[in-house]
Amino acid sequence: MGSTPTSHVSLAEPIHLPPPFTLVRLRESGDAFAHACRIAPKSGAGTLVFVGRFDLAEFAVVLEPGEPLSTARRAFYAGMVALTDALRAYAPPNKTVAIGWPDAVRIDGGLVGGGRLGWPPSVREDEPPEWLVFGAMIRTVAMSERGPGVHPLASALDEEGFGEAGAVQVTESFARHLMRAIDGWQVDGFDGIARDYLSRVARERKTILRIDDCGNLLIRHINADRIERNELIKALATPSWLDPQLGGPRL
């Protein structure tokens, strides 16, 4: 499913998405997440908005959950599993693709991007939202000066040896893995999603991690009568990985 090339998308490749995805392609100056949230009420589930940028894989997908918002937000974890699976499909054997709870994606410790979630602002916690939007950005090419010690906490796919894995390849891989994650959730429940997600989160020694029914992260400290509760809704309010001024992942 491609779009008609224009002067602004000379770098554009065809994007092949499996059914039931429908592609909406924006010019380089577009905002995939904001656009997906705007069109979600009419466009429906499976709409995937893609921005053709040279240095970033930027996309957002519309979901239509059939459960109250308070539990439907757990779809964010399915999106993060699919996003990291998409990267792992292209990762060199010695590279670790990890998640910083809840939304940051790191490769061998270097921040490459992350995910975010949107929903209708007027919907109540106890009612199903008309839509959710999972959006993601992954830095594919390092565009800034990268001398020794410059931006030591940031990275990009080209710096990590991902070869030809660019924005199109990451987006196509994400779509396939998201279908797999959602199918698994429908057949076997959320536990499989939670297990896959938590296996990619760095944890302190002597702790046990669990995701509750509302998507909150519970950290149980072994040998201590203490459970730490991290609220998903608060964490999603401001994406930890996003630099609003850069319009992309933090450096």
Secondary structure as the mmCIF struct_conf table of DSSP 4:
data_model
#
loop_
_struct_conf.conf_type_id
_struct_conf.id
_struct_conf.beg_label_comp_id
_struct_conf.beg_label_asym_id
_struct_conf.beg_label_seq_id
_struct_conf.end_label_comp_id
_struct_conf.end_label_asym_id
_struct_conf.end_label_seq_id
HELX_RH_3T_P HELX_RH_3T_P1 SER A 7 VAL A 9
TURN_TY1_P TURN_TY1_P1 SER A 10 LEU A 11
TURN_TY1_P TURN_TY1_P2 PRO A 19 PRO A 20
STRN STRN1 THR A 22 LEU A 26
TURN_TY1_P TURN_TY1_P3 GLU A 28 SER A 29
HELX_RH_AL_P HELX_RH_AL_P1 ALA A 32 SER A 43
TURN_TY1_P TURN_TY1_P4 ALA A 45 GLY A 46
STRN STRN2 THR A 47 GLY A 52
BEND BEND1 PHE A 54 ASP A 55
STRN STRN3 LEU A 56 LEU A 63
BEND BEND2 GLY A 66 GLU A 67
HELX_RH_AL_P HELX_RH_AL_P2 LEU A 69 ALA A 72
TURN_TY1_P TURN_TY1_P5 ARG A 73 ARG A 74
HELX_RH_AL_P HELX_RH_AL_P3 ALA A 75 ARG A 88
TURN_TY1_P TURN_TY1_P6 ALA A 89 TYR A 90
BEND BEND3 ALA A 91 ALA A 91
TURN_TY1_P TURN_TY1_P7 PRO A 93 ASN A 94
STRN STRN4 VAL A 97 GLY A 100
TURN_TY1_P TURN_TY1_P8 TRP A 101 ASP A 103
STRN STRN5 ALA A 104 ILE A 107
TURN_TY1_P TURN_TY1_P9 ASP A 108 GLY A 109
STRN STRN6 GLY A 110 GLY A 118
TURN_TY1_P TURN_TY1_P10 PRO A 121 SER A 122
TURN_TY1_P TURN_TY1_P11 GLU A 125 ASP A 126
BEND BEND4 GLU A 127 GLU A 127
BEND BEND5 GLU A 130 GLU A 130
STRN STRN7 LEU A 132 ARG A 139
BEND BEND6 VAL A 141 VAL A 141
BEND BEND7 SER A 144 SER A 144
TURN_TY1_P TURN_TY1_P12 PRO A 148 GLY A 149
BEND BEND8 VAL A 150 HIS A 151
TURN_TY1_P TURN_TY1_P13 PRO A 152 LEU A 153
STRN STRN8 ALA A 154 ALA A 154
HELX_RH_3T_P HELX_RH_3T_P2 LEU A 157 GLU A 160
TURN_TY1_P TURN_TY1_P14 GLY A 161 GLY A 161
TURN_TY1_P TURN_TY1_P15 GLY A 163 GLU A 164
HELX_RH_AL_P HELX_RH_AL_P4 ALA A 167 ASP A 188
TURN_TY1_P TURN_TY1_P16 PHE A 190 PHE A 190
HELX_RH_AL_P HELX_RH_AL_P5 ASP A 191 LEU A 198
TURN_TY1_P TURN_TY1_P17 SER A 199 ARG A 200
STRN STRN9 VAL A 201 VAL A 201
TURN_TY1_P TURN_TY1_P18 ARG A 205 LYS A 206
STRN STRN10 THR A 207 ILE A 211
TURN_TY1_P TURN_TY1_P19 ASP A 213 CYS A 214
BEND BEND9 GLY A 215 GLY A 215
STRN STRN11 LEU A 217 HIS A 221
TURN_TY1_P TURN_TY1_P20 ILE A 222 ASP A 225
STRN STRN12 ARG A 226 ASN A 230
HELX_RH_AL_P HELX_RH_AL_P6 LEU A 232 LEU A 236
TURN_TY1_P TURN_TY1_P21 ALA A 237 ALA A 237
BEND BEND10 THR A 238 THR A 238
TURN_TY1_P TURN_TY1_P22 SER A 240 TRP A 241
STRN STRN13 LEU A 242 ASP A 243
TURN_TY1_P TURN_TY1_P23 PRO A 244 GLY A 247
STRN STRN14 GLY A 248 PRO A 249
#
